[in-house]
């Protein structure tokens, strides 16, 4: 089974979700990516699992799931003038 995406280097700052997907660096405003993540504690934000097939990221402590395809689309939309 092939992977949908290769996700690496996920980091969350106070304002941004930053990750590398398929070799590309992405950055998205945290409130845009997920209001739940924006309101979460540092422990809640740092406890996540990337799906083995690369489809998404799950934060079990806040029951939040983000699809990689959705994050890619959101970064493209945010980059438009």
C-alpha positions in Angstrom: 0.0 0.0 0.0 1.4 3.4 -1.0 1.3 6.4 1.3 -1.1 9.3 0.5 1.5 11.8 1.8 4.8 11.8 3.7 4.4 14.0 6.7 7.4 15.1 8.7 8.5 17.9 11.0 5.2 18.9 12.4 5.4 21.9 14.8 2.9 24.1 16.4 3.7 27.6 17.6 1.3 30.0 19.4 0.1 31.2 16.0 1.0 28.7 13.3 0.8 25.0 12.3 4.1 24.3 10.5 4.9 21.0 8.8 6.7 19.4 5.9 4.5 17.4 3.5 5.9 15.5 0.5 9.1 17.5 0.8 7.3 20.9 0.9 7.4 23.3 3.9 3.9 24.5 4.8 2.7 27.1 7.3 -0.9 27.9 8.2 -2.4 30.2 10.8 -3.4 28.0 13.7 -6.8 29.5 14.0 -7.4 28.8 10.3 -6.2 25.2 10.5 -8.2 24.4 13.6 -9.9 26.5 16.2 -9.7 23.5 18.6 -5.9 23.4 18.2 -5.7 27.2 18.7 -7.5 26.9 22.0 -5.6 23.7 23.1 -2.9 23.6 25.8 0.7 22.9 24.8 0.3 19.3 26.1 -2.8 18.8 24.0 -1.1 20.2 20.9 2.0 18.1 21.3 0.1 14.8 21.7 -0.7 13.8 18.1 -0.4 10.8 15.8 0.1 10.9 12.0 -1.8 8.2 10.2 0.5 5.5 8.9 -0.8 6.0 5.4 -0.3 9.8 5.6 -3.9 10.8 5.3 -4.2 12.9 8.4 -3.2 13.9 11.9 -5.1 13.0 15.0 -4.9 14.8 18.4 -6.5 12.4 20.8 -6.6 14.7 23.9 -8.9 17.1 22.1 -10.4 14.6 19.6 -9.3 16.6 16.6 -8.5 15.2 13.1 -7.1 17.2 10.2 -6.7 15.7 6.8 -3.5 16.4 4.9 -5.4 17.1 1.7 -7.5 19.7 3.6 -4.4 21.4 5.1 -2.8 21.5 1.6 -5.9 23.1 0.2 -6.1 25.6 3.0 -2.5 26.7 2.5 -3.2 27.2 -1.2 -6.2 29.3 -0.5 -4.4 31.3 2.2 -1.6 32.0 -0.3 -3.9 33.5 -2.9 -4.0 37.3 -3.1 
